Amino acid sequence: MLLNTTSHGGEDAAFWLEEPPQNGFGYTMLGGAHFQEQRDIDGDGWANVPSYRRLDLRPRLFWDNGKGRSVFATFGAMTEDRKGGTIRNATVPDGRRFPEELATERFDGGLLGRFLVGTHPVSVRGSVMTQSHRHQFGEVLERDRGETWFGETTISGTAKGHTWVAGSALQADVYRSRGVPALNYTYVVPALFAQDEYVVASLVTVSASGRLDIHNKYGAFFNPRLSALVRLPQKFTARLSSGTGVFAPTPFTEQTEAVGLSKLMPLKNIRRERAWSASGDLGWSSAHVEVNGTIFGSVIHDPVMLRRASPATDALEIVNVHEPTRTMGSEFLARLHGGDFGLVLTHTFVHSTEIDREKLDRQLVPLTPEHTVGIVGTWEREAWGRIGIEAFYTGVQTLDDNPYRRSNVPYWLFGILVERRLGPVRLFVNAENLANIRQTKHDPLLRPARSFDGQWTVDQWAPIDGRVINGGIRFKF
């Protein structure tokens, strides 16, 4: 059982229960209650930290006969009420209150069965999820419900250096809105897929896979993927991979999730987004050191974009962009460990460009920092506990439609965790953002006027809640 409280008025209580298998049967139970008070950190009348009340429960059941047959079943339920926006009698620049509230109910269930057909393992799985929302954006109230149904069957085997998998799947996504029925959709997608991994030689393994999806609205599309693993001398390994993907557009983008669908026009003549990606990495490891470097790139064709339908109206529309979104970058990871100590160093470089919504020329993708760095050091001794220190750097990134600045201020975040073990009890204290970095120290969060899509706040490019300290206790019975 875990009990936790934070310096910003948050409280959590969670439990985990596990029954060891008996006669092939076992189960687990996870549940929790989570509470958060509204906090206006910078005193502008807008909730930097929204309040919420959330309850969740997830039981799971396992059965295994020890002869190749097993069943796993799970069920989940969650309810949450979240409130943000203006606080009490505070107003936005147009003189009105603007509450942002979201009530969510979610239920899901899943079943996975495994058995043998001759010598070939077969798995059958299915899941269903349904969730409903009551979402308020100022004076606008939206209610909706979404469902996802999924089923899949696979068979696998090995022969003469090949390890293969083949199967079929069926997925259905349903969305129903009370206030904007023109945006309702039902997507049904049956699919066939196969993968083969072949050991060419003791030092080389290649893999090929392909998937055929038949979308009821966007038609059929085939996506292949190829990859190779090469074991080099001196404990080096190299991996190469390339493949394609497709995404069927929906009314939901990052911006429409934030402002709702009431102003969005029905999707017409929208093409599916098509992607290609490739990556290569080189790694080396020893008893105490692991190093890995990766370069990657991707191209998204026909990416979707949200824009104003016309200068004379507030209506919004989603359209395909005539030029692709291009991304390239690199990642570096170094992990050092010895005795009770460990150190992880990471660096990521990303250069991503897209077509600008207004100027229609190529620009950097907003809110995508070119350089990020992570440093995490730990000391851990099972009988005593552990201590962790972390530092994360976020570099320069361009901002989208921000009236105060065109790019962010780079910043470092520092944190520390101390956990002390006393028999079955663990006491912990965790401090995040020790330097109290906060975006509103530089500019207001509220805009002087609403953006083209209706938002009253600028995009978040740094923490807006400042320093947070939490602590609590964990019991193990």
Number of C-alpha atoms within 10 A of each C-alpha: 16 17 17 17 19 17 12 19 14 17 19 16 18 17 16 14 13 12 11 10 12 10 9 12 16 16 18 15 16 16 18 18 18 17 18 20 17 20 19 20 17 18 9 17 19 26 23 22 20 19 18 19 16 18 17 17 17 18 18 18 16 16 18 18 11 8 8 13 15 17 18 18 18 18 18 17 18 18 17 18 17 19 22 22 26 22 20 10 9 16 17 21 13 10 8 13 19 22 21 22 19 18 18 17 17 18 18 18 18 18 17 18 17 18 17 14 9 7 11 12 16 21 19 18 18 18 18 17 18 17 18 19 18 15 20 21 20 15 10 15 16 17 16 18 18 18 18 18 18 18 18 18 18 18 19 18 14 14 8 7 13 17 15 18 18 18 18 18 18 17 18 17 15 15 20 18 18 13 14 17 12 13 18 17 16 15 16 19 20 18 19 18 18 18 20 19 19 19 16 11 10 8 12 16 18 19 18 18 18 17 18 17 21 16 17 13 13 16 11 13 14 15 17 16 18 18 18 18 18 17 16 14 9 9 10 15 18 18 18 18 18 18 18 18 16 16 13 14 18 16 19 13 14 8 14 19 10 14 20 21 20 16 18 23 17 16 15 9 9 16 18 19 18 18 20 17 18 18 18 18 18 18 19 17 16 11 8 11 15 15 18 18 18 18 18 18 18 20 19 21 20 19 23 21 15 21 17 19 16 10 7 7 9 15 16 21 19 24 19 18 20 12 15 21 22 20 18 17 17 18 18 18 16 18 17 17 16 11 9 11 15 17 18 18 17 18 17 19 18 18 16 20 18 20 20 16 15 8 8 12 10 14 15 21 20 19 16 20 23 17 19 20 17 17 16 18 18 18 17 16 13 9 10 13 16 18 19 18 18 18 18 18 16 21 16 17 20 20 21 17 13 14 13 15 13 12 16 20 14 15 15 17 19 19 19 19 18 18 20 18 17 12 10 9 15 17 17 19 18 18 18 19 21 16 13 16 19 19 19 19 12 12 13 14 20 18 17 14 14 15 14 14 20 17 18 19 18 19 15 13 21 18 15 20 20 20 19 15 17 18 18 18 18 19 14 12 7
